[in-house]
Amino acid sequence: MKLDHVELLHVAIPLVTPFRTSFGTMTTKDTFLLHVVTDEAEGWSEFAADPEPLYCSEYVSGAETVIRDFLLPRVAALPELTTAALGPAMAKIKGHELAKAALETAVLDAELRAHDMSLATYLGSVHDRVPAGVSVGIKDSVPELLDDVERYLAEGYVRIKLKIEPGWDVAPVRAVRERFGDELPLQVDANTAYTLADAEHLRRLDEFGLLLVEEPLEENNLHAHALLQRRISTPVCLDESLHNARDTAAAIAMDACRVVNIKPARVGGYLEARRVHDVAAAHGVAAWCGGMLETGIGRAPNLALAALPGCTLPGDTSASSRYFAEDVTEPFVLADGHLVVPRGPGIGVTPLPDVLRRVTTSRRGLFGS
């Protein structure tokens, strides 16, 4: 393939309800979509991070600069544009995994469309549909939390994840367990909100039979997570600390995590995400596909990843209606607690022109005509 042009579309889509975590509250999905056009096909992707560097060091305007000024010139210089060639071409640029993932995914989408192959087939997905979990943000009160959990269970979600932080942890978890029983698959996510000094407090969560506690301590501190795992029985799951398959192998070897959250954007794209999956599977470690409040453009490829054989836990691949009254693609709809894995060429979806026009706040050409 030859690269023709690349366009960046900033989008702002209101969330149906505010989403609060330990690092802030979101009311709008404010990010950009990347549209890559080649001489054979076109591809789409979504940048996964936010306008501010709170979840990670990357952010929307910074990623635009990295893609435009550093990644695209190297990719455009390739004699033949293929997804396999992108990694070596972008390798000299340190870090910026989410920016690299956005460019890789758009090129991969175009390449697969040119060959009439779905991402699910390319990755080796083995399921036509995957069980859907839902992430419930921090609420103003326990009764409000219980109402939300009850609504999501009534909609059919098969697993509940509660966001926690100091002062909002044991009490809400206990309330959910008492209201909905011990059989409910339940996990918590701290988004790095605790320190190792909180180990004894976090051990109080052991009595609730949680699937896991996600990224409880500061990111990239595998040693501290390993020490914490020795002191609690709830399995530690890592998210922000795992940037590639190498980190995953190290964390597993250190017993710093017993569950792996695979976020393709965080590890640089779906090729590396597949390697992370393979490392976890080879060690018998449970894995699942995490989420970043994606639109349908980001949700579709995540479903293909979640359908891999080693993704044995329900992911954060919720229905479109969990976050948006109107998605930029045809909506993903929950059926019997599951979402269908797209099987069309590439990522299997494209933006709806009318919706995309309404939610786009600006468009910029980054390369070509």
Buried (B, 14 or more C-beta within 10 A) or exposed (E): BEBBBBBBBBBEBBBEEEBBBBBEEBEBBBBBBBBBBBEBBBBBBBBBBBBEEBBBEBBBEBBBEBBBEBBBEBBBEBEEBEBEBBBEBBEEBEEBBBBBBBBBBBBBBBBBBBEEEBBBEBBEBEBEBBBBBBBBBBBEEBEEBBEBBEEBBEBBBBBBBBBBBEEBBBEBBBBBBEEBEEEBBBBBBBBBBBBBEBBEEBBEBEEBBBBBBBBBBBBBBBEBBBBBBEEBEBBBBBBBBBBBBEBBBBBBEBBBBBBBBBBBBBBBBBBBBBBBBBBBBEBEBBBBBBBBBBBBBBBBBBBBBBBBEBBEBBBBBBBBBBBBEBBBBBBBEBEEBBBBBBEBBBBBBBBBEEBBEEBBEEEEEBBEE
